Amino acid sequence: MAELTMVQALNLAMREAMAEDPNVLVMGEDVGKDGGVFRVTDGLQEEFGPDRCIDTPLAEAAIAGTAIGLTFRGFKPLIEFQFDGFSFQAFHHVEGHVRRFRNRTRGRYTCPMVIRMPYGGGIRALEHHSEAPEATYAHLAGLKVVLPSGPRNARALLRSAILSPDPVVFFEPKALYRAFREEVPDEPETLPIGKGQVARAGKDVTLISYAATLRATLDAAEELADEHDIDAEVLDLLSVSPIDEDLINESVRKTGRVVVVHEAPRHCGVGAEVVARIVEKSLLYLEAPIRRVTGYDTIIPFFANEKTWLPDAGKVVQATVETVNF
């Protein structure tokens, strides 16, 4: 197995899909000649031609609208919005059309497209380049919302998204694009969308996270074990719509204590939904209040304060120790 970065693993998933199915297209701003702003689509236009890896105008609404029409002609477009903060220029298409066609046509038509976008902070970018809007999209019935946490699951989940008969919003944590390498199988593999994973087994407390903050959560779990004698179980949600309620509650019923970690603002974030699912199904198993470690309820700040704003291992350790010692 080759050791790949997330960028390379995502590129591999698209390359495989395009080789297998001539109806798979890649569309977006600078995805062709330049290979995308983060080079995720590097080489695809050279290999498959400009008719299948298409450089579009800087017009997110036009990209989404064109992709919708292509799905009804039998194509499977993989569209890229250059940054997640730009996706709202096409939000009316996603909310008003993409997610609705299966229901609107009573199942006669679906809209099998993948909406890829770099996600989150941590790269010292400008305004509109560091947002974490997963809760906004997770609230829209009819969409699947996926957030990988490493090269291997990114490749497997993107392949699953491409094979899905329904639309998938695929958030790619830009802080993880080249953060580390991981063994990725030579043969294609998939992961079921809506199923999370136990990233680290433990018995004292459940730490729930996804995307880039999973690495901080895993680092915190090691520090908790080494310095506080706390054995933390870490769950990686991988998708937030659907959300793996069974995995969450099984772990919570074992540990009785929970900390939820994500970089999006706290108010109405995914963490609130996770807490609600636990309270509905496992309230009587809890031995302490559930804590959340999140971004603040402000717009993510510029360079000097970005690191302070984002959750890190220290914040997770502090919240976990307080939860265990409640």
C-alpha positions in Angstrom: 0.0 0.0 0.0 1.2 3.5 -0.9 1.5 6.2 1.8 -0.5 9.2 0.5 -1.5 12.6 1.7 -5.2 13.5 1.7 -4.7 15.5 -1.4 -3.3 12.5 -3.2 -5.9 10.1 -1.8 -8.8 12.4 -3.0 -7.1 12.7 -6.4 -6.8 9.0 -6.6 -10.6 8.5 -5.9 -11.5 10.9 -8.6 -9.0 9.4 -11.1 -10.4 5.9 -10.4 -14.0 7.0 -10.8 -13.3 8.9 -14.1 -11.5 5.9 -15.5 -14.3 3.5 -14.6 -17.3 5.7 -15.7 -17.1 8.1 -18.7 -20.1 10.0 -17.3 -18.1 11.2 -14.3 -17.1 14.8 -14.8 -15.0 17.2 -12.7 -16.0 20.9 -12.8 -14.9 24.0 -11.0 -12.7 27.1 -10.8 -9.1 26.3 -11.9 -9.6 22.5 -11.5 -8.2 21.8 -14.9 -5.1 23.5 -16.1 -4.0 24.5 -12.6 -5.2 21.4 -10.8 -7.2 23.3 -8.3 -6.1 25.9 -5.8 -4.9 23.0 -3.5 -3.9 20.8 -6.4 -6.5 18.2 -5.5 -7.5 17.7 -9.2 -3.9 17.9 -10.5 -3.4 15.9 -13.7 -7.0 15.1 -14.3 -7.5 17.4 -17.3 -4.2 16.1 -18.8 -5.4 12.5 -18.5 -9.1 12.8 -19.3 -9.3 16.0 -21.4 -10.9 19.4 -21.0 -14.4 18.0 -21.7 -14.3 15.9 -18.5 -12.2 18.1 -16.2 -13.7 21.5 -16.9 -12.4 24.9 -15.9 -15.5 27.0 -15.2 -16.0 30.8 -14.8 -15.8 32.2 -11.3 -19.5 31.7 -10.8 -20.6 29.2 -8.2 -24.3 29.5 -9.1 -23.5 28.7 -12.7 -21.3 25.7 -11.7 -24.2 24.3 -9.5 -26.9 25.0 -12.0 -25.0 23.5 -14.9 -24.2 20.4 -12.8 -27.9 19.9 -12.0 -28.8 19.9 -15.7 -26.0 17.4 -16.4 -27.4 14.9 -13.9 -30.6 14.8 -15.9 -28.6 13.9 -19.0 -27.0 10.9 -17.3 -23.8 12.5 -16.1 -22.3 12.5 -12.6 -20.6 15.8 -12.0 -18.1 16.3 -9.2 -18.1 20.0 -8.7 -15.6 22.0 -6.6 -16.3 25.2 -4.9 -12.8 26.7 -4.3 -13.5 27.5 -0.6 -16.5 26.6 1.5 -17.2 30.3 2.2 -17.9 30.8 -1.5 -20.5 28.0 -1.6 -23.3 30.3 -0.5 -23.2 32.0 -3.9 -24.8 28.7 -5.1 -26.9 28.0 -2.0 -30.2 28.7 -3.7 -29.5 25.9 -6.2 -28.4 23.5 -3.5 -31.3 24.3 -1.1 -34.0 24.9 -3.7 -33.2 22.2 -6.3 -30.3 19.8 -5.7 -31.7 18.4 -2.4 -35.3 18.3 -3.5 -35.5 16.4 -6.8 -36.0 13.0 -5.4 -39.0 14.3 -3.3 -40.1 16.7 -6.0 -40.5 14.0 -8.6 -41.6 11.3 -6.1 -38.5 9.3 -6.7 -38.6 9.4 -10.5 -35.4 11.5 -10.6 -32.5 12.0 -8.3 -29.6 14.5 -8.5 -26.4 12.3 -8.2 -23.7 15.0 -7.8 -20.9 15.5 -5.4 -20.2 19.0 -4.1 -16.6 19.2 -3.0 -15.2 22.1 -1.0 -12.1 22.8 1.1 -13.3 23.2 4.7 -12.4 24.9 7.9 -9.5 27.0 9.3 -6.0 26.4 10.3 -4.1 27.7 7.2 -4.0 31.4 8.0 -6.3 32.3 5.1 -8.4 35.4 4.4 -12.1 36.0 5.2 -14.5 33.6 3.5 -11.6 31.1 3.3 -11.8 29.4 6.7 -15.5 28.8 7.4 -17.0 25.6 8.9 -20.6 25.5 7.6 -21.4 21.8 8.0 -24.4 22.4 10.4 -26.0 24.7 7.7 -25.8 21.9 5.1 -26.6 19.1 7.6 -29.9 20.9 8.3 -31.1 20.4 4.7 -33.0 17.2 4.3 -32.0 15.4 1.1 -28.3 16.0 1.4 -25.6 13.7 2.7 -22.8 15.7 4.5 -19.4 14.0 4.8 -16.2 15.1 6.5 -13.2 12.8 6.3 -10.4 12.9 8.8 -7.5 11.2 7.0 -6.2 10.1 3.6 -7.6 6.5 3.7 -11.2 7.4 4.8 -11.1 10.4 2.5 -10.5 8.2 -0.6 -13.1 5.6 0.5 -15.8 8.2 1.4 -15.3 10.1 -1.8 -15.7 6.9 -3.8 -18.9 6.2 -1.8 -20.1 9.8 -2.5 -19.5 9.3 -6.2 -21.4 6.1 -6.2 -24.3 7.6 -4.3 -27.6 8.0 -6.2 -28.3 11.2 -4.2 -26.3 14.4 -3.7 -23.4 14.6 -1.3 -21.7 17.6 0.2 -18.1 16.6 0.7 -16.1 18.9 3.1 -12.3 18.4 2.7 -10.5 19.7 5.8 -7.8 21.9 4.2 -5.7 21.8 7.4 -5.3 18.1 6.7 -4.6 18.2 3.0 -0.9 17.6 3.5 -0.7 17.3 7.3 0.3 13.6 7.3 0.6 10.5 5.2 -1.3 7.2 5.6 -1.3 3.9 4.0 -4.1 3.7 1.3 -4.9 0.3 -0.3 -4.0 -0.2 -3.9 -7.5 -1.6 -4.7 -10.5 0.8 -4.5 -12.5 0.7 -1.3 -15.6 2.4 0.1 -17.0 3.3 3.5 -20.7 3.5 4.2 -21.9 7.1 4.5 -23.6 7.6 7.8 -21.3 5.2 9.8 -18.6 6.5 12.1 -15.6 4.7 13.5 -13.9 4.2 16.8 -10.6 5.9 16.3 -9.3 5.0 19.7 -10.9 2.5 22.2 -11.3 3.5 25.8 -13.5 3.1 28.9 -13.5 6.2 31.0 -14.9 8.9 28.7 -16.2 9.3 25.1 -14.6 12.0 23.0 -16.6 12.7 19.8 -15.2 14.6 16.9 -14.7 14.7 13.1 -12.6 16.3 10.3 -9.5 18.3 11.4 -10.3 18.4 15.1 -10.1 14.6 15.3 -6.3 14.9 15.3 -6.4 17.3 18.2 -8.8 15.0 20.0 -6.6 11.9 19.5 -3.6 13.9 20.8 -5.6 14.9 23.8 -6.5 11.2 24.4 -2.8 10.3 24.5 -2.1 13.2 26.9 -5.0 12.1 29.1 -3.7 8.6 29.3 -0.1 9.6 30.0 -0.6 12.5 32.4 -4.1 11.9 34.0 -4.6 8.2 33.9 -7.8 8.7 31.9 -8.6 6.1 29.2 -10.6 8.0 26.5 -12.5 6.5 23.7 -12.4 8.6 20.6 -15.2 8.5 17.9 -14.8 9.8 14.4 -18.2 10.7 13.0 -17.1 10.9 9.3 -20.5 12.3 8.3 -22.9 14.6 10.1 -25.9 13.8 7.9 -26.7 11.0 8.4 -25.1 10.8 11.9 -24.2 7.5 13.5 -26.5 7.6 16.5 -26.0 3.9 17.3 -22.2 4.3 17.5 -22.5 7.3 19.8 -24.9 5.8 22.2 -23.1 2.5 22.4 -20.0 4.3 23.5 -21.7 6.7 25.9 -23.5 3.8 27.6 -20.1 2.2 28.2 -18.3 5.3 29.5 -21.0 7.5 31.0 -19.1 10.7 30.2 -18.9 12.7 27.0 -17.0 15.6 25.4 -17.9 16.7 21.9 -15.3 18.6 19.8 -15.7 20.5 16.5 -14.2 23.7 15.1 -17.5 25.3 14.0 -19.1 27.8 16.3 -21.0 26.3 19.3 -24.4 27.8 18.8 -26.6 25.4 16.9 -23.5 23.4 15.9 -23.3 19.7 15.2 -22.3 19.2 18.8 -25.7 20.4 19.9 -27.3 17.7 17.8 -25.0 15.0 19.2 -25.9 16.1 22.7 -29.6 15.9 21.9 -29.3 12.4 20.5 -27.5 11.3 23.7 -30.0 12.8 26.0 -32.9 11.2 24.1 -31.4 7.7 24.1 -28.8 7.5 26.9 -29.6 10.2 29.5 -29.8 7.7 32.4 -26.3 6.4 31.6 -24.6 9.8 32.0 -22.6 10.4 35.1 -21.6 14.0 34.3 -22.8 16.9 32.2 -21.8 16.7 28.6 -19.1 19.2 27.6 -18.5 20.8 24.2 -15.1 22.1 22.9 -15.8 24.2 19.8 -15.0 27.4 18.0 -16.4 30.6 19.5 -19.7 32.2 18.4 -17.9 34.7 16.3 -16.6 34.9 12.8 -13.2 33.1 12.7 -10.5 35.7 13.2 -7.6 36.6 11.0 -4.0 35.2 11.2 -2.9 36.4 14.6 -5.8 35.0 16.6 -6.9 32.0 14.4 -4.9 29.5 16.5 -6.4 30.7 19.7 -9.9 30.5 18.2 -9.7 26.9 17.1 -10.1 23.9 19.4 -6.8 22.2 20.3 -5.6 19.3 22.4 -5.1 21.5 25.5 -8.8 22.6 25.5 -9.9 19.0 25.0 -7.8 17.8 27.9 -9.1 20.5 30.2 -12.7 19.8 29.4 -12.2 16.1 29.7 -10.5 16.2 33.1 -13.3 18.4 34.4 -15.9 16.0 33.0 -14.2 12.9 34.6 -13.8 14.7 37.9 -17.3 16.0 38.1 
